[in-house]
């Protein structure tokens, strides 16, 4: 039952972001997507299910994805006009995965 609730919460965030973006409210849509509600909720749910111990490594590992995320968004912004939506998004996701894997190997 709780996993259904998690699914509904995630779907709500995606739906709200898409709705706001389709209205041309891109700043608000980006805010909803990056607002730490999901990570905060994850902290709470992890704590309730398993205590403090797993939340610290989770929080620490979130930091490893800051640079890959910046590479992802930056690549998309730089390539959308040249390559079109599909290639820009595919390349951005591939870059995110590659930079994430590289950072895991380095650290």
C-alpha positions as CSV (number, residue, x, y, z in Angstrom):
1,X,0.0,0.0,0.0
2,X,2.8,2.5,0.9
3,X,4.4,1.9,-2.5
4,X,1.2,2.9,-4.2
5,X,1.3,6.2,-2.2
6,X,4.9,6.8,-3.3
7,X,3.8,6.2,-6.9
8,X,1.0,8.7,-6.6
9,X,3.2,11.3,-5.0
10,X,5.8,11.0,-7.8
11,X,3.1,11.1,-10.5
12,X,1.5,14.2,-8.9
13,X,4.9,16.0,-9.1
14,X,5.3,15.0,-12.8
15,X,1.7,16.0,-13.6
16,X,1.9,19.3,-11.9
17,X,5.2,20.2,-13.6
18,X,3.9,19.2,-17.0
19,X,0.7,21.2,-16.4
20,X,2.6,24.4,-15.3
21,X,5.1,24.0,-18.2
22,X,2.2,23.7,-20.7
23,X,0.8,27.0,-19.4
24,X,4.1,28.7,-20.1
25,X,5.0,29.0,-16.5
26,X,8.5,27.4,-17.0
27,X,10.0,29.0,-13.9
28,X,7.3,27.6,-11.6
29,X,7.4,24.2,-13.4
30,X,11.2,24.0,-12.8
31,X,10.7,25.1,-9.2
32,X,8.2,22.3,-8.6
33,X,10.6,19.7,-10.2
34,X,13.6,20.8,-8.2
35,X,11.9,21.7,-4.9
36,X,13.3,19.3,-2.4
37,X,9.9,17.9,-1.5
38,X,10.7,14.5,-3.1
39,X,14.1,14.2,-1.4
40,X,12.7,15.5,1.8
41,X,9.8,13.0,1.6
42,X,12.4,10.3,0.8
43,X,14.4,11.3,3.9
44,X,11.2,11.0,6.0
45,X,10.1,7.7,4.6
46,X,13.6,6.2,4.8
47,X,13.8,7.3,8.4
48,X,10.4,5.9,9.3
49,X,11.1,2.6,7.6
50,X,14.8,2.1,8.6
51,X,16.0,4.8,10.9
52,X,18.7,7.4,10.5
53,X,21.4,5.0,9.3
54,X,20.4,4.8,5.6
55,X,19.5,8.4,5.2
56,X,23.0,9.7,5.6
57,X,24.6,7.8,2.8
58,X,21.6,8.6,0.6
59,X,22.1,12.3,1.3
60,X,25.8,12.0,0.6
61,X,25.2,10.2,-2.6
62,X,22.8,12.9,-3.8
63,X,25.8,15.2,-4.0
64,X,27.5,13.0,-6.6
65,X,24.7,13.8,-9.0
66,X,25.0,17.6,-9.0
67,X,27.7,17.8,-11.7
68,X,26.1,15.1,-13.9
69,X,22.8,17.0,-13.6
70,X,24.4,20.3,-14.6
71,X,26.0,18.5,-17.6
72,X,22.6,17.0,-18.5
73,X,20.8,20.3,-18.5
74,X,23.7,22.2,-20.1
75,X,24.0,19.7,-22.9
76,X,20.3,19.9,-23.6
77,X,20.3,23.7,-23.7
78,X,23.3,23.8,-26.0
79,X,22.0,21.2,-28.5
80,X,18.2,21.5,-28.7
81,X,18.3,24.1,-31.4
82,X,21.0,22.2,-33.4
83,X,19.9,18.6,-33.1
84,X,16.2,18.8,-32.3
85,X,14.4,17.6,-29.2
86,X,14.9,13.8,-29.5
87,X,18.7,13.8,-30.1
88,X,19.3,16.6,-27.6
89,X,17.3,14.7,-24.9
90,X,18.9,11.4,-25.7
91,X,22.4,12.9,-25.7
92,X,21.7,14.7,-22.5
93,X,20.6,11.5,-20.8
94,X,23.5,9.6,-22.2
95,X,25.9,12.3,-20.9
96,X,24.2,12.2,-17.5
97,X,24.8,8.5,-17.3
98,X,28.4,8.7,-18.5
99,X,29.3,11.6,-16.1
100,X,27.6,9.7,-13.3
101,X,29.5,6.5,-14.0
102,X,32.8,8.4,-14.4
103,X,32.2,10.2,-11.1
104,X,31.5,6.9,-9.4
105,X,34.8,5.5,-10.8
106,X,36.8,8.5,-9.6
107,X,35.3,8.8,-6.2
